[in-house]
Amino acid sequence: MFRVSLKVTGAQGQGVNSVGEMCAKGLKRAGYCLFGYREYMSLIKGGHSSFQLDVSDEQIESSETQVDILVCFNHHGLERNALEVKKGGVIIHQTPQWKFPYDVQKSLDDRGVTIVNLPSEEILQKIKAKPMLGNVLITSVVWSILGRSADDLKDLVREQFGHKGEKVLEMNFQCIHEGFDFVQGMKNEELRMKNAVQLPEPDVRWKDHLLITGSQAMGLGLLHAGCRMYCGYPMTPSSPLLSFIAEMQNETGMVIKQAEDEITAAQMMSGAMLMGTRAATGTSGGGFDLMTETLSLNAIIENPSVFVLAQRPGPATGLPTWTGQGDLLLAIGSAHGEFARCVVSVSDAQDCFDVMPDAFNIAEKYQTPVVVMTDKQIAEALYTQSSYDQKKAKLDRGLLVTDPKALKKLKSADRYDPAAKDGISPRWLPGAEAATYCAQGDEHSGDGSVDETAKNAVEQMEKRMKKMQAMEREMPEPTIFTMDSSSGKAVSCQLSAVSDIDLLVVSWGSNKGPILDVLKAESRKLKAIYLHYTYLWPMKTERLKRLMSKAKRTVLVECNHGGQLGQVIQLVGGPAIEDKILKYDGRPFFVDELCSKLIAHSS
């Protein structure tokens, strides 16, 4: 797999993302597959941030640790990221008279790295442009080095800034001309850079794909699921989902509520669901802690509810703008008491869309809370995504009674009838022409009246826990991915198609992208299978057991310290996975990093 990687670094507020996003949009339209990755500190302004863009003519779903082009808005990028540049790569900076320490300069020289000092301030002064136009100037230099045309970049700038008038456009175009002239005037350096940093031939199949973040994909998934209300309180990395849905409020007619806190957001969602409106709430770490009392309430009143848990490293505030997978045990075990729940996890832009309708269907069918897990990596990563199938999702509202004749036949005690099959009793909406019942948090009898007798306590507990058995029977198995030798792509397959394998990789969430990229890169050297868990609770382990019996080695890959997926597998009597690759520094797995570790584990 051939890829070219670009990394733009600087402080928050300097326009790091704007350069990366403009390049991403132009390259995707030119026929390239992209994956975008952001790093930033938990500061509104200042701090060190970066936007990395990996570009290929093939499907890529992860970033690599080394880059071909490094753009530094300030000296911090030169200090922290210079040694990440590949052999023959390029560093573009605008820090006059900068000198690297001797050992760093020697390493760069030994690897043939070209260092370009772009005199942005001088160029902008010459054409009487404001400092903010420096982003377009830098973009044009990168665009020229990548061998793209100035006209294509002008089209992108016109699309983004055309509404500001012709004078603004003309000044942007002057910056583009200056950037291209600067690169062309470098002579020998230009030739060396263009030889070293060459994009593969474009592939037209990528032109019509979406360029979308995980949060945007999840927002579209919520709409596709029939969600009509979203309640939340800003907390990274759940905030982009709230922002995206709020921006579409006028178009969609959804009710969007930024509550005063996470407790209120959860309560609003619960009330809407009780009244028959599909609603969801989203938060991260500490916000989810606050929501767990409402989670427990929904369990005892058997109210469908959907919680989005966007993970970041803890404990406490932890690393609020970084990624991790340390909340799986929280999602499965949080909230007081024992009750049925479902926990699912998205893994990429496709999952973010597809899983949301399923989450609502599960919530309504089993009348229970569903926790949808994502993480910062998924929420803010930039994916090249094919158009979504907007017809395949099915609506399942479970035993919601709406027929007038059926409503009149209901008795109050039907609502929490302990004899209901699989513990799922009829559900009807408050205000309907039917018998009334009480939905409240004390243990109750069939009609919701408080009943603390031992017999009733046992019956109601067993009623609610029967849902776990029903869910476990019906939840999908984890997905098996293998390499298709004819297409060179990772594809799902049936267990019966798997024979003896060298390496079985087991994981979940955002690790899917780098794992599949490793399988694609190493398919000729290594016979490997990836078992991916989307449905995490109730947990299924039979497919894992059978695959482990066929594998020479099994490796668990997770972004947490304890191997939490492995712990959950053992919790339900599944096999122990001794080999683990665990990462917990707030960064996701990078494809080359994970590849070297998996190869080491398979040898």
SVG drawing of the C-alpha trace seen along z (x, -y; Angstrom):
<svg xmlns="http://www.w3.org/2000/svg" viewBox="-61 -46 87 72">
<polyline fill="none" stroke="black" stroke-width="0.4" points="0.0,0.0 1.5,-3.3 0.6,-6.4 1.8,-10.0 1.5,-11.7 1.2,-15.4 1.4,-16.9 0.6,-20.5 1.6,-21.7 1.1,-24.9 -0.7,-26.4 -4.5,-26.3 -5.9,-29.3 -3.2,-29.4 -5.2,-27.7 -3.7,-24.3 -6.9,-22.5 -7.9,-24.9 -4.7,-23.9 -5.3,-20.2 -9.0,-20.3 -8.5,-22.3 -5.9,-19.9 -8.1,-17.0 -11.1,-18.3 -9.0,-19.0 -7.2,-15.7 -10.4,-13.7 -12.0,-15.4 -8.8,-14.7 -9.3,-10.9 -7.6,-10.0 -8.6,-8.2 -7.8,-10.1 -7.6,-9.6 -7.3,-12.6 -6.1,-12.6 -6.0,-15.5 -4.0,-16.1 -4.5,-19.1 -4.0,-20.1 -6.9,-21.0 -6.4,-24.7 -8.6,-27.1 -5.6,-28.9 -1.9,-28.0 -0.6,-24.6 0.8,-22.3 -1.6,-20.8 -1.4,-19.0 -3.5,-17.8 -2.2,-14.8 -3.5,-13.7 -2.6,-10.3 -3.3,-10.0 -3.5,-7.0 -5.1,-5.6 -6.2,-2.6 -8.5,-2.4 -6.7,-3.6 -8.3,-3.8 -5.4,-4.9 -2.4,-7.2 1.3,-6.3 4.0,-7.7 6.3,-9.0 5.3,-11.8 6.5,-13.0 5.7,-16.7 5.9,-18.5 4.5,-22.0 5.4,-24.0 3.6,-27.3 5.9,-27.9 9.2,-26.6 7.4,-24.0 6.8,-21.8 10.5,-22.0 11.4,-21.0 8.9,-18.2 8.1,-16.7 11.2,-17.1 12.4,-13.5 9.1,-12.2 9.9,-13.1 10.7,-10.2 13.8,-9.8 13.6,-12.3 10.8,-14.2 10.2,-17.9 10.0,-20.3 8.3,-23.7 8.6,-26.3 8.4,-30.1 10.7,-30.6 13.6,-32.8 17.2,-31.9 16.1,-28.6 18.9,-26.2 18.4,-22.5 20.6,-21.0 23.6,-19.2 22.3,-15.6 18.9,-16.5 20.4,-18.3 22.7,-15.3 19.8,-12.9 17.9,-15.1 20.9,-15.4 21.6,-11.7 18.0,-11.0 18.0,-13.6 15.3,-15.8 14.7,-19.1 14.2,-22.0 12.3,-25.0 12.2,-28.3 9.1,-30.1 9.4,-33.9 5.6,-34.2 5.8,-37.6 7.9,-39.1 5.6,-37.7 2.5,-38.9 3.9,-42.4 5.0,-42.6 1.4,-42.0 -0.1,-43.9 -2.1,-40.9 -3.3,-40.4 -1.5,-37.8 -4.6,-35.5 -3.9,-34.9 -0.7,-33.1 -2.8,-29.9 -3.6,-30.1 0.0,-30.9 1.2,-27.8 -1.5,-25.7 -0.4,-26.8 3.3,-25.8 2.1,-22.4 -0.2,-22.1 2.6,-22.9 5.0,-20.4 2.3,-17.7 2.1,-18.5 -1.4,-19.9 -2.6,-22.8 -3.1,-26.3 -6.5,-26.4 -7.7,-23.5 -6.7,-25.4 -8.4,-28.6 -11.6,-26.6 -11.4,-25.5 -10.7,-29.0 -13.6,-30.4 -15.9,-27.8 -14.8,-28.6 -14.4,-32.4 -16.4,-33.5 -19.2,-34.9 -16.8,-37.5 -16.5,-39.3 -14.1,-39.6 -11.6,-41.7 -11.0,-39.0 -10.9,-36.4 -8.3,-38.3 -6.1,-38.7 -6.3,-34.9 -5.4,-34.3 -2.4,-36.5 -1.2,-34.4 -1.7,-31.2 0.5,-32.7 3.2,-33.7 3.2,-30.3 3.6,-28.6 6.2,-31.1 8.2,-30.5 8.3,-26.7 9.3,-27.1 12.0,-29.5 13.7,-26.9 15.2,-25.1 17.3,-22.2 15.2,-21.9 12.0,-21.9 13.2,-19.0 14.4,-17.0 11.1,-17.6 8.9,-16.6 10.9,-13.5 10.7,-12.5 7.1,-13.4 5.0,-12.0 1.4,-11.1 0.2,-7.8 -2.0,-7.9 -5.5,-9.0 -8.5,-6.6 -11.8,-8.1 -13.8,-5.9 -12.9,-8.2 -14.2,-11.4 -17.8,-10.9 -17.1,-9.6 -18.0,-11.6 -15.3,-13.3 -16.8,-13.0 -15.8,-12.9 -17.1,-10.1 -19.3,-12.6 -20.9,-13.8 -21.5,-10.2 -23.1,-9.4 -25.3,-12.5 -26.5,-11.3 -27.0,-7.8 -29.2,-9.4 -31.3,-11.0 -31.6,-7.8 -32.7,-6.0 -35.7,-8.4 -34.2,-10.2 -36.3,-13.4 -34.6,-14.9 -31.0,-15.1 -30.0,-16.4 -26.4,-17.0 -24.0,-19.2 -20.7,-20.0 -17.8,-17.7 -15.0,-16.6 -15.1,-14.4 -18.9,-14.2 -19.2,-17.9 -18.7,-17.6 -21.8,-15.4 -23.9,-17.9 -22.6,-20.8 -23.2,-18.9 -26.8,-18.0 -27.5,-21.5 -26.3,-23.0 -28.8,-20.9 -31.7,-21.7 -33.6,-23.9 -33.2,-21.4 -34.2,-18.4 -36.8,-19.8 -35.2,-17.9 -35.4,-19.3 -31.9,-20.0 -31.3,-20.8 -28.1,-21.9 -29.0,-21.2 -27.5,-22.9 -25.7,-19.7 -25.5,-16.0 -28.1,-14.9 -30.7,-17.1 -29.7,-16.0 -30.2,-12.4 -33.6,-13.1 -34.8,-15.0 -33.9,-12.1 -35.7,-9.7 -38.8,-11.8 -39.0,-12.0 -38.5,-8.3 -41.2,-7.5 -43.6,-9.7 -42.7,-7.7 -40.2,-10.1 -36.9,-8.5 -34.3,-10.6 -30.7,-10.2 -28.1,-11.9 -24.3,-12.0 -21.4,-12.7 -17.9,-11.6 -16.3,-10.2 -17.3,-12.3 -20.6,-13.3 -21.6,-9.7 -20.9,-9.2 -23.5,-11.8 -26.0,-10.1 -25.8,-6.7 -28.5,-7.3 -30.9,-8.0 -29.5,-4.9 -30.6,-2.8 -34.0,-4.5 -34.7,-3.7 -33.8,0.0 -36.4,0.3 -39.2,-1.5 -38.2,0.4 -38.0,-2.7 -36.0,-2.5 -33.0,-4.9 -29.9,-5.6 -26.7,-7.0 -23.7,-7.9 -20.5,-7.5 -17.5,-9.2 -14.4,-7.9 -11.3,-9.9 -8.5,-8.8 -9.2,-9.2 -9.4,-9.1 -10.8,-12.4 -10.3,-15.0 -7.4,-12.9 -6.5,-13.7 -9.7,-15.5 -8.7,-16.0 -7.0,-12.6 -8.3,-9.1 -8.6,-5.9 -10.8,-2.8 -10.8,-2.8 -14.6,-3.0 -15.8,0.4 -16.1,1.7 -17.9,-1.6 -20.5,-1.1 -21.1,2.5 -21.1,2.1 -22.1,-1.5 -25.2,-2.4 -26.5,-0.8 -28.3,2.5 -28.4,5.4 -30.3,5.0 -30.3,5.7 -28.5,3.4 -26.9,3.5 -23.5,2.0 -22.3,1.6 -19.3,-0.2 -18.8,-2.0 -15.5,-1.6 -15.5,-4.0 -17.7,-6.3 -19.7,-3.3 -20.4,-1.9 -21.4,-5.4 -24.2,-5.5 -25.2,-1.8 -25.2,-1.2 -27.5,-4.0 -30.8,-2.6 -29.9,0.8 -29.3,-0.9 -32.8,-2.4 -34.3,0.9 -32.6,2.8 -33.7,0.2 -37.3,0.3 -37.5,4.0 -36.1,4.9 -37.3,1.7 -33.8,1.2 -30.9,-1.2 -28.4,-1.0 -24.9,-2.5 -23.3,-3.3 -19.5,-3.7 -17.3,-5.8 -14.0,-7.6 -12.1,-10.8 -10.2,-9.1 -13.5,-8.1 -15.3,-11.3 -12.8,-13.6 -11.0,-11.5 -11.7,-12.3 -12.9,-9.4 -13.3,-8.9 -16.7,-7.3 -18.9,-5.8 -22.5,-7.0 -24.7,-5.5 -27.5,-3.1 -30.5,-5.0 -33.0,-2.2 -31.7,0.9 -32.4,-0.2 -35.6,1.2 -37.7,-0.3 -38.6,1.9 -40.6,0.4 -41.0,3.7 -44.2,4.2 -45.3,0.6 -49.1,0.7 -50.7,-2.0 -53.8,-0.3 -56.9,-1.9 -58.7,1.5 -55.6,3.2 -55.1,0.2 -58.6,0.6 -57.9,4.3 -54.9,3.5 -54.9,3.8 -52.7,1.8 -50.9,4.9 -49.9,5.7 -47.2,3.1 -44.8,4.9 -46.3,8.4 -43.6,10.7 -44.9,13.6 -44.2,11.7 -42.2,13.7 -38.5,12.9 -39.4,10.4 -40.7,8.0 -44.2,6.8 -46.5,4.5 -45.6,0.8 -48.0,-2.1 -47.7,-5.8 -48.9,-8.1 -52.1,-9.8 -53.2,-6.9 -56.8,-5.7 -55.7,-2.7 -55.4,-1.7 -52.9,-3.8 -49.8,-2.5 -47.1,-4.1 -43.5,-4.5 -41.4,-5.1 -38.1,-4.1 -39.3,-2.0 -39.6,1.7 -43.2,2.3 -45.8,4.8 -47.3,5.2 -49.1,1.9 -46.2,-0.1 -47.5,-0.3 -44.8,-0.1 -44.4,3.5 -41.5,4.5 -42.5,8.1 -39.9,10.7 -42.0,12.6 -42.5,9.6 -38.9,8.5 -37.8,11.9 -40.4,11.9 -39.5,8.4 -35.8,8.9 -36.1,12.2 -38.5,10.5 -36.0,7.8 -33.0,10.1 -34.7,12.4 -34.0,9.7 -30.3,10.4 -30.9,14.0 -33.1,12.9 -30.6,10.3 -27.7,12.7 -29.6,15.1 -30.3,12.5 -27.2,10.2 -24.9,10.7 -21.7,12.5 -18.4,10.6 -17.3,10.1 -14.5,12.1 -12.3,10.1 -9.8,11.7 -7.9,10.6 -9.5,11.2 -6.5,12.3 -8.2,11.2 -9.0,7.6 -6.4,7.1 -9.2,5.8 -10.2,6.8 -13.6,8.6 -15.9,10.2 -16.3,14.0 -18.0,16.9 -16.4,19.1 -16.7,22.1 -14.4,20.4 -11.5,20.1 -8.9,22.8 -5.6,22.8 -4.2,19.3 -0.9,17.9 -2.4,15.0 -5.8,14.1 -6.2,10.5 -9.1,9.6 -10.2,6.1 -13.0,3.4 -13.7,-0.2 -11.3,-2.5 -8.6,0.1 -10.3,1.7 -8.9,-0.8 -5.2,-0.2 -5.7,3.5 -7.3,3.9 -4.5,1.7 -1.9,4.0 -3.7,7.0 -3.7,5.4 -0.1,4.5 1.1,7.9 -1.3,10.3 1.4,11.8 3.7,12.5 1.2,13.4 -2.0,15.5 -4.0,13.5 -7.7,13.1 -9.2,10.2 -12.2,10.8 -14.0,7.5 -16.5,6.9 -19.3,4.4 -21.8,5.9 -19.9,5.9 -22.7,6.7 -24.2,9.2 -20.9,10.8 -20.6,13.7 -17.5,15.9 -18.3,19.1 -16.9,17.8 -13.8,16.6 -13.2,20.0 -13.5,21.8 -11.2,19.3 -8.6,19.6 -8.5,23.4 -7.5,22.7 -4.9,20.0 -1.2,20.5 -1.3,17.3 -4.0,15.0 -3.4,11.3 -5.7,8.8 -5.3,5.2 -6.8,2.4 -6.2,-1.2 -6.4,-0.8 -4.1,0.5 -6.1,3.5 -7.2,5.2 -10.8,4.6 -12.3,6.5 -10.2,9.5 -11.6,9.1 -15.2,9.0 -14.6,12.1 -13.3,14.0 -16.1,12.6 -18.7,14.6 -16.5,17.7 -14.7,17.1 -11.0,18.0 -8.1,16.0 -6.0,14.2 -2.5,14.0 -0.8,12.0 -1.8,8.4 -0.8,5.2 -2.1,2.4 -1.6,-1.3 -2.7,-4.0 -0.8,-7.2 -3.9,-9.0 -2.8,-8.3 -4.4,-5.8 -2.6,-2.9 -0.6,-4.0 -0.4,-1.5 3.4,-1.1 3.6,-1.0 0.9,1.7 2.4,3.7 5.8,4.0 4.2,5.1 1.9,7.7 4.8,9.1 6.8,9.4 3.9,11.2 3.4,13.6 7.1,14.6"/>
</svg>
